[in-house]
């Protein structure tokens, strides 16, 4: 029962759309800067998350708590979910491209 309560609290307090927007925006910003070291990429990712959070909070009246939780979860979702998806898509695209040549 405890796990169900934790998951329910997590889904109530986390904005998944914010996490997805932050990850996509970070990916677009970091694509041309691929040669940077990991810590610079993390700082740029944090900056992108803040840039996305400010309009969501002030213009749309979004609560600060979901943005706070989403800020930290966006790093985990990028490392463990979205990076794998992007890698598999690019691998499939590269395989298809080499077959055509």
C-alpha positions as CSV (number, residue, x, y, z in Angstrom):
1,X,0.0,0.0,0.0
2,X,2.9,2.3,0.7
3,X,4.2,2.1,-2.9
4,X,0.8,3.0,-4.2
5,X,0.6,6.0,-2.0
6,X,4.1,7.1,-3.1
7,X,3.3,6.7,-6.8
8,X,0.0,8.6,-6.4
9,X,1.8,11.5,-4.6
10,X,4.5,11.5,-7.3
11,X,2.0,11.7,-10.1
12,X,0.0,14.4,-8.3
13,X,3.1,16.5,-7.7
14,X,5.1,16.1,-10.9
15,X,4.3,17.8,-14.2
16,X,5.3,15.4,-16.9
17,X,4.7,17.9,-19.7
18,X,7.2,20.2,-18.1
19,X,9.8,17.4,-18.0
20,X,9.2,16.5,-21.7
21,X,9.4,20.2,-22.7
22,X,12.6,20.7,-20.7
23,X,14.2,17.6,-22.2
24,X,13.3,18.5,-25.8
25,X,14.5,22.1,-25.4
26,X,17.7,20.9,-23.8
27,X,18.3,18.4,-26.6
28,X,17.8,21.2,-29.2
29,X,20.2,23.5,-27.4
30,X,22.9,20.8,-26.8
31,X,22.9,19.2,-30.2
32,X,25.3,21.7,-31.7
33,X,27.4,21.7,-28.5
34,X,28.1,18.0,-28.5
35,X,31.8,18.3,-27.6
36,X,31.2,20.0,-24.2
37,X,32.0,18.1,-21.0
38,X,29.3,16.5,-19.0
39,X,29.2,19.1,-16.3
40,X,28.8,22.0,-18.8
41,X,25.9,20.0,-20.4
42,X,24.3,19.7,-16.9
43,X,24.6,23.4,-16.3
44,X,23.1,24.2,-19.7
45,X,20.3,21.7,-19.0
46,X,19.6,23.4,-15.6
47,X,19.5,26.8,-17.4
48,X,17.0,25.4,-20.0
49,X,14.8,24.1,-17.2
50,X,14.8,27.5,-15.5
51,X,14.1,29.2,-18.8
52,X,11.1,26.9,-19.4
53,X,9.9,27.2,-15.7
54,X,9.8,31.0,-15.5
55,X,7.0,31.5,-18.1
56,X,5.1,28.5,-16.8
57,X,5.1,29.9,-13.3
58,X,4.5,33.6,-13.9
59,X,2.4,33.7,-17.1
60,X,0.3,30.6,-16.6
61,X,0.1,30.5,-12.8
62,X,1.7,27.1,-12.6
63,X,2.5,26.0,-9.0
64,X,6.1,26.0,-7.9
65,X,6.1,22.5,-6.3
66,X,5.5,20.5,-9.6
67,X,8.2,22.6,-11.3
68,X,10.6,22.0,-8.4
69,X,10.1,18.2,-8.6
70,X,10.1,18.2,-12.3
71,X,13.4,20.2,-12.3
72,X,15.2,17.3,-10.6
73,X,13.4,14.5,-12.4
74,X,14.2,15.9,-15.8
75,X,17.8,14.9,-15.4
76,X,16.8,11.4,-14.6
77,X,14.3,11.1,-17.4
78,X,16.9,12.3,-19.9
79,X,19.6,9.9,-18.8
80,X,17.4,6.8,-18.5
81,X,14.5,7.3,-20.9
82,X,14.9,10.0,-23.6
83,X,18.6,9.4,-24.3
84,X,17.9,5.8,-25.1
85,X,14.9,6.7,-27.3
86,X,17.0,9.2,-29.3
87,X,19.9,6.8,-29.6
88,X,17.6,4.0,-30.9
89,X,16.0,6.3,-33.4
90,X,19.3,7.6,-34.7
91,X,20.7,4.0,-34.9
92,X,17.7,2.9,-37.0
93,X,18.0,6.0,-39.2
94,X,21.7,5.4,-39.8
95,X,21.1,1.7,-40.6
96,X,18.4,2.7,-43.1
97,X,20.7,5.3,-44.6
98,X,23.6,2.9,-45.1
99,X,21.4,0.3,-46.7
100,X,20.2,2.8,-49.3
101,X,23.8,3.7,-50.2
